Amino acid sequence: MPITARILEVAVVDPDRLAIVGGDGQLTYSQLAEGSRTMFAAVDALHGAQTDPPNPAPETHGIPITAVSLTSAFETSRIIAGLAGFRALSATIDPRWPLSHQVGVITTTGIGLVISDSTHLAEALAAAGWTGTVITAADFQAREAAVDPADTTPPTVREASEPFLMLFSSGTTSNPKAFIKTRQQYRDNVAVSSAHLEPFAGVATLAPGPVSYSLTLYAVVESLATGGSVHVADDFDPFTMGSRITGEAITRIVAVPAVVRAIAEAARRTPARFHGLDLVVTGGANLPASIRSALAEVLPDTRLISYYGAAEIGFIGDSRDGDGTWISIYDTIGVEVRDGSGARLPDGEIGTVWISAAACSDGYVTGTTDAQLRFPDGWATVGDQGRIENGLLQLAGRAGDIAITGGHKVSLPEVERAFEGFDGEVCAVALPDDGLGSIVALVIEPDSDSGGGVGTSGTPDKAELLAHARSELAPQFVPRRFYMLDRLPRTVGGKIRRHETVDLVMSGKAQRL
């Protein structure tokens, strides 16, 4: 894992360089390296004191698993980075997941130690018969402070094949699927991001949001792996982030598109605070062209890269203009579009996106899913849909984002993008139809405070919506029905839940226009 080698290197040549900065404190590289010794000693003692420890999943190679489920981005980052130089397997669990999901992944994967301040989680694990240990962040820090550093082992660069992190692909709409990244797989991923996304030595990167998100977690890892400083925040506050960018000399931000929109809005109010920002890197969801335009208008010297990747696979490619759906593939990555039988499709046809990448995990952890990630030919898929044209990959969503209507494949995200100019949020769905198999419908969450397709009563104007759709979309993409909901269902991360939206429409809870 390059994170350990670089931490130890910088701790010697530039010991006072900032490594991690957050609302709960900051650590230099020398403090991080030295503190990791007592941290691992405390973790090792907690695992060793268990009389009947949980059995970790076979993919862990017998290494005990330590999970962090805290709202503090600084504390989570500190623990993940501190354990990197030891025989330890770390996991981050989002404390906002449904309690059943948290309990499920802990008991199924054999996590033995959980650092969490949630009494509800501790009680639920005990009720489930789990034999591991839950400890609060404060108690864990007290145990670290009680360790004599002279009795501890220093961190070292570990073997390439050793498991390093256990990650989860979901946790909001379905049971989470766990997978493991080895140290070599993370080294390969750092090599790709270093070549294209500029996490350079000495660069101060702001990565706001929960470290349980793979986007934020990887920003922490890549910054430390390249000798940069990572500045974390539990969430994004547009009113204070500008002052942090100025005060902490931040030149690079890694964040989801919703945060990029907030950056543009905040910079419009106080542009001087954002003028030092050189690069914004975004991922995790499609980047609407409207967000790119808004950022370019207020911060014309700030570059914006929208990358495409999957936590299980790694970085795949990026887009540097438009809405982020046309992806330039990185030169070390292989991409094919295949049909349901696995046959490669001609350019222009929508199918399942398959990836060949050195950073790809070997598969999902036993017991967390029956899905197969990596196949015997070495290629992998997470079910994303897309097409290849002129050497570029255009994303069309996940398998559930494709509607078959009258024999045509319709990408529902493409329908949604046609309505970016309208105020409020939209969700395109496929509804069953006896004649066509399914029809496309658009469900709208209106913004009654402004116009743009919304009437004075707050009800969207159906005629205007239909006329707009016909002017922007091919005939088979034009929604045949329009509905309205006061609030579209969302994940804890803010993504709209398409399947739940369909359920609300089918149950009559959405108003038909």
C-alpha positions in Angstrom: 0.0 0.0 0.0 1.7 3.2 -1.1 0.0 5.1 1.7 2.3 3.6 4.3 5.5 4.1 2.3 4.7 7.7 1.6 3.6 8.5 5.2 6.9 7.1 6.5 8.9 9.0 3.9 7.2 12.4 4.4 7.3 11.9 8.2 11.1 11.9 7.9 11.8 14.5 5.1 9.0 16.9 6.0 7.6 15.9 9.4 5.4 19.0 9.9 3.6 18.7 6.6 -0.2 18.4 7.3 -1.6 14.9 6.6 -5.2 15.1 7.8 -7.2 18.2 8.7 -10.7 18.2 10.0 -13.2 19.8 12.4 -12.0 17.6 15.2 -8.3 18.4 14.8 -5.3 17.9 12.5 -2.3 15.6 12.2 1.1 16.1 10.6 2.8 13.2 8.8 5.1 12.7 11.8 2.2 12.7 14.2 0.2 10.2 12.0 3.2 7.8 11.7 4.0 7.9 15.4 0.4 7.7 16.6 -0.3 4.7 14.4 1.9 2.6 16.7 -0.3 3.1 19.8 -3.4 2.9 17.7 -2.6 -0.6 16.4 -1.6 -1.7 19.8 -5.0 -0.7 21.2 -6.8 -2.4 18.3 -4.7 -5.6 18.6 -5.3 -5.8 22.4 -9.1 -5.4 21.9 -9.2 -8.2 19.3 -6.9 -10.4 21.5 -9.0 -10.0 24.6 -12.0 -11.6 22.9 -12.7 -15.2 24.2 -15.0 -16.1 21.3 -14.1 -13.8 18.4 -16.2 -13.7 15.3 -14.7 -15.7 12.4 -13.7 -13.3 9.6 -14.9 -14.2 6.1 -12.5 -16.4 4.1 -11.5 -13.6 1.8 -9.8 -11.8 4.7 -7.0 -14.4 5.0 -7.7 -14.6 8.7 -6.9 -11.0 9.4 -9.2 -9.5 12.1 -11.5 -6.8 10.8 -11.9 -3.4 12.5 -14.9 -1.3 11.5 -15.3 2.4 12.0 -18.9 3.7 12.2 -18.6 7.3 13.2 -20.0 10.6 12.0 -16.6 12.3 12.5 -14.7 12.3 9.1 -11.5 13.3 10.9 -11.6 10.4 13.3 -12.6 7.9 10.7 -9.7 9.1 8.4 -7.2 9.0 11.3 -8.1 5.4 12.1 -8.1 4.1 8.5 -4.7 5.8 7.8 -3.2 4.7 11.1 -4.0 1.0 10.7 -2.6 0.9 7.1 0.9 0.0 8.2 0.0 -3.1 10.1 -1.6 -6.5 9.7 -5.1 -5.0 10.0 -8.2 -5.1 7.8 -10.3 -1.9 8.1 -13.9 -1.2 7.1 -16.1 1.9 7.2 -19.8 1.6 7.9 -22.2 4.5 7.4 -23.9 5.1 10.7 -26.9 6.4 8.7 -27.6 3.0 7.1 -30.7 1.2 8.4 -29.7 -0.6 11.6 -30.5 -4.0 10.1 -28.0 -3.3 7.3 -25.3 -2.4 9.8 -25.9 -5.5 11.9 -26.1 -7.6 8.8 -22.7 -6.7 7.4 -21.0 -6.9 10.8 -22.3 -10.4 11.6 -22.0 -11.8 8.0 -18.5 -10.7 7.3 -17.1 -11.5 10.7 -16.1 -8.0 11.8 -14.6 -8.4 15.2 -14.2 -4.8 16.5 -16.6 -1.8 15.9 -15.7 1.7 16.9 -19.1 3.4 17.2 -20.9 5.9 19.5 -24.3 4.3 18.7 -25.9 2.5 21.7 -28.6 1.3 19.4 -26.0 -0.5 17.3 -24.3 -2.1 20.3 -27.7 -3.3 21.6 -28.7 -4.7 18.3 -25.4 -6.6 17.8 -25.7 -8.1 21.3 -29.3 -9.2 20.5 -28.1 -10.8 17.3 -25.6 -12.9 19.3 -22.5 -11.2 17.9 -19.4 -12.0 20.0 -17.2 -9.1 19.0 -16.5 -5.8 20.7 -18.1 -2.3 20.4 -16.1 0.6 21.8 -16.9 4.4 21.6 -14.5 6.8 20.0 -13.7 8.4 23.4 -12.9 5.0 25.0 -10.8 4.0 22.1 -8.8 7.2 22.3 -8.3 6.6 26.1 -7.0 3.1 25.3 -4.5 4.6 22.8 -3.3 7.1 25.3 -2.7 4.4 27.9 -0.3 2.4 25.6 3.4 2.9 26.1 4.9 3.7 22.6 8.1 2.0 23.6 6.3 -1.3 23.7 4.8 -1.0 20.3 5.8 -2.1 16.8 6.4 0.6 14.1 4.4 0.6 10.9 5.8 -1.1 7.8 5.0 -1.5 4.2 3.0 -4.7 3.9 2.9 -7.5 1.3 1.1 -6.6 -1.9 -1.4 -9.5 -1.7 -2.5 -8.7 1.8 -6.2 -7.5 2.2 -6.3 -3.9 3.3 -9.9 -2.5 3.1 -13.3 -4.0 3.2 -15.8 -1.8 1.3 -19.5 -2.0 0.6 -21.3 -1.3 -2.7 -24.7 -0.4 -1.2 -26.5 0.0 2.1 -29.5 2.2 1.3 -31.8 0.4 -1.1 -30.7 -3.2 -0.7 -28.5 -5.3 1.5 -24.9 -4.1 1.2 -22.4 -6.2 -0.9 -19.0 -6.4 0.7 -15.8 -6.7 -1.2 -12.1 -6.5 -0.3 -9.3 -4.4 -1.8 -5.8 -5.8 -1.5 -2.9 -3.4 -1.1 -1.8 -4.1 -4.7 -5.2 -3.3 -6.0 -5.1 0.1 -4.2 -1.6 0.7 -5.5 -2.9 0.1 -9.0 -5.8 2.5 -8.4 -3.5 5.2 -7.0 -1.4 4.8 -10.2 -4.4 5.5 -12.4 -5.7 8.5 -10.3 -2.3 10.0 -10.0 -1.9 9.9 -13.8 -5.2 11.7 -14.5 -6.8 13.3 -11.4 -3.8 15.2 -10.0 -3.5 14.3 -6.3 0.1 15.6 -6.3 2.5 15.9 -3.4 1.9 18.9 -1.3 -1.6 19.6 -2.8 -4.3 20.4 -0.2 -7.4 18.5 -1.2 -10.8 19.1 0.4 -13.0 16.0 0.6 -16.3 16.9 2.3 -18.7 14.2 3.3 -18.8 10.9 5.2 -15.6 8.8 4.8 -17.9 5.7 4.5 -18.6 7.0 0.9 -16.0 5.4 -1.4 -15.4 8.7 -3.2 -14.4 10.4 0.1 -12.5 7.5 1.4 -10.5 7.2 -1.8 -9.7 10.9 -1.7 -8.2 10.3 1.8 -6.2 7.4 0.6 -4.9 9.0 -2.6 -3.9 12.2 -0.9 -1.8 10.4 1.7 -0.4 8.0 -0.9 1.0 10.9 -2.9 2.2 13.1 0.0 -0.7 15.5 -0.1 -2.9 16.9 2.7 -6.5 15.8 2.9 -9.0 18.2 4.5 -12.2 16.5 5.6 -15.6 17.7 6.7 -18.5 15.7 8.1 -20.7 17.5 5.6 -20.6 20.4 3.2 -21.5 23.8 4.6 -21.4 26.3 1.8 -21.3 29.2 4.3 -18.0 28.0 5.9 -16.3 26.1 3.1 -15.2 29.3 1.3 -13.3 30.4 4.4 -11.7 27.0 4.7 -10.6 27.1 1.1 -8.9 30.4 1.7 -7.6 29.8 5.2 -6.2 26.3 4.5 -4.9 27.1 1.0 -7.0 24.4 -0.6 -6.5 24.1 -4.4 -8.3 20.8 -5.1 -11.8 19.5 -4.1 -13.1 15.9 -4.5 -16.9 15.8 -4.1 -20.2 14.6 -5.5 -22.0 16.7 -8.1 -24.5 18.1 -5.5 -21.6 19.6 -3.6 -20.2 21.1 -6.8 -23.5 22.8 -7.4 -23.3 24.3 -3.8 -19.7 25.4 -4.5 -20.9 27.3 -7.5 -23.7 29.0 -5.6 -21.4 29.9 -2.7 -18.7 31.2 -5.0 -21.3 33.5 -6.6 -21.9 35.2 -3.3 -18.2 35.4 -2.2 -16.1 34.7 -5.2 -12.8 36.0 -3.7 -12.8 33.1 -1.2 -12.7 30.6 -4.0 -10.2 32.1 -6.4 -7.4 29.8 -5.2 -9.4 26.7 -6.3 -7.6 25.1 -9.2 -9.3 21.8 -9.7 -12.7 20.2 -8.8 -12.9 16.4 -9.2 -16.4 14.9 -9.1 -17.8 11.4 -9.3 -20.4 9.1 -7.7 -23.3 10.3 -9.9 -23.9 11.9 -13.3 -22.7 15.5 -13.6 -25.5 17.7 -15.2 -24.2 20.1 -17.7 -25.9 22.9 -15.8 -23.5 22.4 -12.9 -20.5 22.5 -15.1 -21.8 25.7 -16.7 -22.6 27.3 -13.3 -19.1 26.6 -12.0 -17.4 27.9 -15.2 -19.4 31.1 -15.1 -18.4 32.0 -11.5 -14.9 30.4 -11.4 -13.7 30.4 -15.0 -10.1 29.5 -14.0 -11.2 26.4 -12.0 -11.0 23.2 -13.9 -13.7 20.4 -13.5 -13.1 16.7 -14.1 -16.0 14.3 -13.9 -14.7 10.8 -13.5 -16.4 7.4 -14.0 -15.5 4.5 -11.8 -16.9 1.8 -9.5 -15.6 1.2 -6.0 -15.3 -2.5 -6.8 -13.3 -1.9 -10.0 -11.5 1.4 -9.7 -11.2 4.5 -11.9 -12.2 3.9 -15.5 -12.2 7.2 -17.3 -13.4 10.8 -17.2 -15.2 13.7 -18.9 -13.9 17.2 -19.1 -16.8 18.9 -20.8 -20.5 18.6 -21.3 -22.7 16.6 -18.9 -20.3 13.8 -18.0 -22.0 11.0 -19.9 -19.4 10.7 -22.7 -16.3 9.2 -21.0 -12.8 9.1 -22.3 -11.4 5.8 -21.2 -8.0 5.7 -19.4 -5.3 4.1 -21.5 -4.7 1.3 -18.9 -8.3 0.3 -18.8 -10.2 -2.1 -21.1 -13.9 -1.5 -21.8 -16.5 -3.6 -23.8 -20.3 -3.4 -24.1 -21.9 -6.8 -24.1 -25.4 -8.3 -24.4 -27.1 -10.6 -21.9 -25.3 -13.6 -23.3 -21.9 -12.0 -22.9 -21.4 -11.3 -26.7 -19.8 -8.0 -27.6 -22.2 -5.5 -29.1 -21.5 -3.3 -32.1 -20.8 0.3 -31.5 -23.9 2.4 -30.8 -25.9 -0.4 -29.2 -26.8 -0.2 -25.5 -25.7 -3.1 -23.3 -23.8 -4.0 -20.2 -20.5 -2.3 -19.6 -17.6 -4.7 -18.9 -14.2 -3.5 -17.5 -10.7 -5.0 -17.4 -8.7 -3.2 -14.7 -5.8 -4.2 -12.5 -7.4 -2.5 -9.5 -10.5 -4.6 -9.7 -11.4 -6.6 -6.6 -11.5 -10.4 -6.9 -15.1 -10.7 -6.0 -17.8 -10.1 -3.3 -17.4 -11.4 0.2 -19.0 -14.8 0.9 -22.5 -14.5 2.3 -23.2 -10.9 1.4 -24.5 -11.5 -2.1 -24.8 -14.2 -4.8 -23.7 -11.7 -7.5 -20.6 -12.3 -9.5 -18.2 -9.4 -10.0 -15.2 -10.8 -11.8 -15.5 -13.6 -14.4 -13.0 -16.2 -15.5 -11.8 -14.1 -18.4 -10.7 -11.4 -15.9 -13.4 -8.9 -16.9 -15.9 -7.5 -14.4 -19.2 -5.7 -14.4 -21.3 -3.9 -11.8 -24.3 -3.8 -14.1 -23.8 -0.4 -15.6 -25.4 0.2 -19.0 -23.9 2.1 -21.9 -22.8 2.3 -25.5 -19.5 2.9 -27.3 -19.2 5.4 -30.1 -16.1 6.9 -31.7 -14.0 5.4 -29.0 -16.0 7.1 -26.2 -18.2 5.4 -23.6 -21.6 6.9 -23.0 -23.3 5.9 -19.8 -27.0 5.0 -19.8 -27.5 4.1 -16.1 -27.8 0.7 -14.3 -29.8 -2.2 -15.6 -32.9 -0.9 -13.9 -32.4 2.4 -15.6 -33.2 1.0 -19.1 -36.8 0.7 -20.3 -37.9 -1.5 -23.2 -40.8 0.2 -24.9 -42.1 -1.0 -28.2 -38.9 -2.8 -28.9 -36.7 0.3 -28.2 -34.1 0.5 -25.4 -34.6 3.8 -23.6 -32.1 5.2 -21.1 -34.2 6.8 -18.3 -31.3 9.0 -17.2 -31.2 10.4 -20.7 -34.9 11.4 -20.4 -34.1 13.1 -17.1 -31.2 15.1 -18.5 -33.6 16.6 -21.1 -35.4 18.3 -18.2 -32.4 19.9 -16.5 -33.7 23.4 -17.4 -36.9 22.9 -15.4 -37.0 23.8 -11.7 -37.4 21.0 -9.2 -36.3 17.4 -9.6 -37.5 14.7 -12.0 -37.4 10.9 -12.1 -38.1 9.0 -15.3 -39.6 5.5 -14.8 -40.9 2.6 -16.8 -44.5 1.5 -16.2 -46.0 -1.7 -17.4 -48.1 -1.6 -20.6 -49.9 -4.4 -22.3 -49.2 -3.2 -25.8 -45.7 -1.8 -25.6 -44.3 -3.9 -22.7 -43.6 -0.7 -20.8 -44.0 3.1 -21.3 -41.9 5.9 -20.1 -43.4 8.3 -17.5 -41.9 11.3 -15.8 -42.5 12.0 -12.1 -41.8 15.5 -11.0 -41.0 17.0 -7.6 -41.9 20.7 -8.3 -40.2 23.8 -6.9 -43.2 25.9 -6.3 -41.1 29.0 -5.5 -40.1 29.6 -9.1 -41.2 29.1 -12.7 -39.7 27.0 -15.5 -42.4 24.5 -16.2 -44.3 25.1 -12.9 -47.6 26.9 -12.8 -48.6 29.5 -10.3 -50.3 26.9 -8.2 -47.1 24.9 -8.0 -48.4 22.2 -10.4 -46.2 21.5 -13.4 -47.7 22.5 -16.8 -48.2 19.2 -18.6 -48.5 20.8 -22.1 -45.2 22.7 -21.6 -43.5 19.6 -20.3 -44.7 17.5 -23.3 -43.7 20.2 -25.8 -40.2 20.4 -24.2 -39.8 16.6 -24.3 -40.8 16.4 -28.0 -38.3 19.2 -28.9 -35.4 17.5 -27.0 -35.9 13.8 -27.3 -36.4 11.1 -29.9 -40.0 9.9 -30.1 -39.5 6.7 -28.2 -37.9 8.7 -25.3 -40.8 11.1 -24.9 -42.7 10.4 -21.7 -46.3 9.2 -22.3 -47.5 10.1 -18.8 -46.6 12.8 -16.2 -47.0 12.6 -12.5 -46.2 14.8 -9.5 -45.0 14.0 -6.0 -44.4 16.5 -3.2 -41.2 14.6 -2.4 -39.3 12.0 -4.5 -37.9 9.1 -2.4 -34.2 9.4 -1.8 -31.3 7.4 -0.3 -29.5 8.8 2.7 -26.9 10.2 0.2 -29.6 12.1 -1.7 -29.9 9.9 -4.8 -33.5 9.4 -6.1 -34.8 5.9 -5.6 -36.2 4.9 -9.0 -37.9 1.6 -7.9 -39.6 3.3 -4.9 -40.8 6.0 -7.2 -42.4 3.4 -9.4 -44.1 1.8 -6.4 -45.6 5.2 -5.4 -46.9 5.7 -8.9 -48.4 2.2 -9.1 -50.0 2.5 -5.7 -51.8 5.7 -6.7 -49.8 8.0 -4.4 -48.5 10.2 -7.2 -50.8 12.8 -8.8 -51.3 12.3 -12.5 -51.1 15.4 -14.6 
